[in-house]
Amino acid sequence: MGRTTRGAVIALCVSLCVATSLDVSGAPVAAQVQAPAQSAQRAAAVLTVISGDVLMRSAGADFSSATDGAVLYVGSTIRTSADARAIITLFEGSTVELEPASDITIEEATRRSGSTIIELAQSLGRSWHVVTHLTTADSRYEVKTPAATASVRGTAFEVVVDDSLTTTVTTTEGRVATTDAAATSEVLVSPDQTTTVHANSAPEPPRSAPDARRIVTVTAMSETSVVVDPFGRANGFRDGRVVAQTPGARVRVKDGAIVVTLPNVPDGAFATTVAPSAGGPVPVLTTVSDRGEEPVTVESSAEAGAVSATSGIELRGSSDKPRVRALTADETKQVPDAKIGPKKATLPDKTTTNATNRSALPGGATTPTTLGTSASPERKADATAEPAATPRRFAPPTPVAPIRR
């Protein structure tokens, strides 16, 4: 936990009873090693930097700039600066999206007698978890924060820890059984519900999560499509798996099309990339529904061909209704590519005993390689934040409301 100085420590335990559409699986991948200075650390995950300055440190070490494809170890802490976002892909395929000004530590990531054990510790900020199917009753996915204990029976949920160390848990898929630190009081949080737990207090009764201020729905007439939002977060279906990086995102297949629903996304450019296809252009429909205003729909298209193609729209709010227009081909080229990272980070057979030991590379790779695409020059220019020496003070993150079904 490191910098948590007030309140009781909690555990957010995820125990999946059923598999859902957000199940993620895949093959070993190569990644760039950013090895800890300490010996005998166990590789646990791979980091994908979406934007801004992301810092990392291993147990007992100092913070340093993190890079795309860095291998994370048990004991690693990830910290995002005020403009940064990152994805942690755990060894079994679960993903954790970190919003700005967030800290999270990997305390455990292993398999024991066929069971998966994940233990994370979040001290500040906002994280969005998409958890793979846990195959045994003894498997668990645990997130420690101040104030409560939550046992999550689902695959998609959000955790917010504000500056007063109050915890808010919001469920998108599945159910979350949330207790106080002493486990004397419990509430069950169903999809599209939220609960708040203050230090040394019982969880508040579950309530409906607030309606989203904005909902953007993108329908692409292709079963392999990825939508990138203005913050660079990717959502859709690629390489046989669902990708959901925007907090509260839902991805589904309907009549041969991918439908991506994104809550509370900002103004800016949205890009949709579709798989190579034959025939005519691939239609992409984008509908924007701002609270209290009539929905606006615009159609764009991605050209068919032997390679993937991208279409884009620009969204701007206004006093009467949102303004949406299709981007030109040249404008679309300026939108950052999706940064999805690996399907899962495969653990080496043995622990790392040397900071330069190449055997720690997932998949047995002998040469470090960078995962994902490079950030745009504009994004790289923002990477200037330094690690804080003392606990940071910032405005409490606003919990994002899931979309009403």
C-alpha positions, -999 to +999 in steps of 0.1 A: +000+000+000+030+023+006+014+057+009-019+049+026-017+065+060-053+068+071-083+045+073-086+007+074-072-014+047-097-032+026-097-060+001-118-061-031-122-098-038-133-110-072-146-145-075-163-152-108-191-178-107-198-176-145-179-167-176-191-137-195-186-121-229-156-102-216-136-134-212-100-129-225-076-156-236-045-158-258-010-169-265+024-160-250+038-127-262+072-110-262+076-079-242+102-054-232+117-061-198+119-033-172+133-056-146+134-048-108+166-042-091+158-068-064+163-104-070+138-133-070+109-112-083+081-130-101+068-116-134+031-109-132+019-086-160+027-064-190+022-027-191+008-007-220+012+031-218-018+048-235-008+084-229+011+108-206+038+100-181+035+066-164+059+057-136+068+024-121+089+009-093+097-025-080+096-034-043+122-013-025+132+007-056+127+043-068+101+053-094+113+056-130+096+062-163+077+032-176+078+021-212+054+002-234+057-035-230+075-033-196+072-065-176+057-059-142+066-080-112+050-090-079+058-059-058+057-035-088+038-002-083+023+018-113+016+055-109-001+076-135+005+114-137-023+139-140-026+134-178-017+097-181-035+065-187-022+029-188-033-007-191-020-036-170-025-070-186-021-097-160-007-131-167-042-148-169-056-122-193-074-098-169-069-061-176-067-031-153-071+004-169-056+032-148-070+067-151-049+098-143-035+103-108-038+067-098-016+043-079-018+005-079+005-022-067+007-059-077+009-078-044+004-113-057-001-129-091+002-167-093-014-200-098-018-224-068-030-259-074-048-249-105-063-217-089-056-182-100-046-157-072-045-120-080-040-094-052-038-057-061-035-027-038-050+006-049-041+037-028-056+065-049-074+072-081-096+053-104-092+018-120-114-002-143-111-040-141-121-065-168-116-099-152-112-132-171-132-163-160-118-178-128-121-215-133-120-228-097-138-220-065-105-212-048-095-186-074-097-150-064-091-115-077-085-090-049-081-052-048-072-036-015-084-001-009-093+019+022-126+013+040-143-019+030-141-055+017-159-064-016-163-098-031-171-094-067-190-121-087-186-107-122-162-095-147-164-057-151-162-032-123-147+001-113-129+012-081-125+048-071-104+059-041-107+097-034-084+119-015-102+112+018-096+075+011-133+068+006-139+039-017-167+038-044-174+005-062-195+005-093-205-027-112-210-030-149-211-068-152-218-093-124-224-086-087-202-072-059-207-082-023-192-054-003-185-055+034-170-031+059-134-037+070-145-058+100-168-079+077-198-072+100-220-056+073-225-066+037-244-052+007-248-068-028-241-044-057-258-056-089-250-043-124-256-006-129-254-001-092-229+016-069-220+017-033-197+040-012-177+029+019-161+054+042-133+043+066-147+026+097-182+026+084-206+001+070-212+002+032-240+024+021-270+006+006-266+000-031-282+026-053-286+031-090-256+046-106-263+081-119-273+082-156-244+089-179-240+125-189-232+113-225-235+079-243-217+073-275-227+042-294-206+030-324-220+003-347-195-011-373-207-036-399-177-058-392-172-085-366-136-073-360-137-036-352-120-014-326-131+021-316-106+045-301-120+073-279-105+108-276-083+097-247-068+069-268-086+040-250-096+011-273-128-008-273-141-035-296-132-070-308-097-079-321-077-111-323-106-132-310-111-112-278-131-084-264-112-052-257-128-027-232-105+000-220-129+029-214-145+026-180-180+014-182-177+003-218-198-025-232-190-045-264-214-069-281-220-085-314-254-080-331-264-093-365-228-095-377-219-060-364-198-049-335-217-025-312-195-004-287-212+017-261-191+043-242-204+063-213-192+098-203-166+102-230-153+137-238-155+159-269-129+150-296-121+125-323-133+089-324-117+064-348-131+031-358-108+005-375-123-025-392-107-057-404-098-062-441-129-070-461-141-074-497-169-056-514-180-021-507-171+003-479-179-008-444-206+015-428-200+029-393-229+045-375-221+068-345-249+079-322-243+106-295-269+110-267-261+139-244-283+141-213-315+162-220-308+165-257-320+146-288-296+119-300-275+127-331-264+100-355-238+103-383-227+077-408-191+073-420-174+045-438-142+025-438-130+015-473-129-022-480-096-037-490-068-061-483-057-042-452-076-028-422-093+006-427-103+034-404-131+059-404-135+088-379-159+113-365-154+145-345-178+152-316-183+187-301-208+197-275-231+227-280-259+245-262-287+227-281-274+194-293-240+177-299-223+184-332-210+154-349-193+152-383-173+126-403-136+132-405-118+135-438-093+109-448-064+132-439-080+140-405-085+103-397-048+096-403-040+120-374-061+100-348-038+078-327-039+040-333-053+016-308-029+004-282-042-029-271-012-048-258-009-086-254-038-111-249-021-121-217+013-119-200+026-154-197+046-160-165+081-175-169+086-209-153+112-195-128+115-164-108+139-137-121+173-138-103+191-111-123+179-077-135+192-085-170+181-122-171+164-126-205+148-158-194+122-136-176+107-125-209+072-139-214+070-166-240+107-173-238+117-144-260+154-137-261+153-101-273+131-074-257+105-060-281+081-031-276+044-039-274+018-017-291+022+013-313+041+044-303+024+074-288+020+104-310+046+132-306+019+153-290+013+127-263+050+121-257+056+158-252+033+157-222+054+131-204+070+155-179+056+146-145+079+135-117+070+110-089+058+127-057+078+122-025+047+126-003+010+116-007-005+137-035-035+159-029-060+161-058-096+165-065-115+133-059-122+115-092-158+115-103-172+079-105-183+072-140-219+060-143-226+027-161-250+028-190-286+018-183-295-014-200 
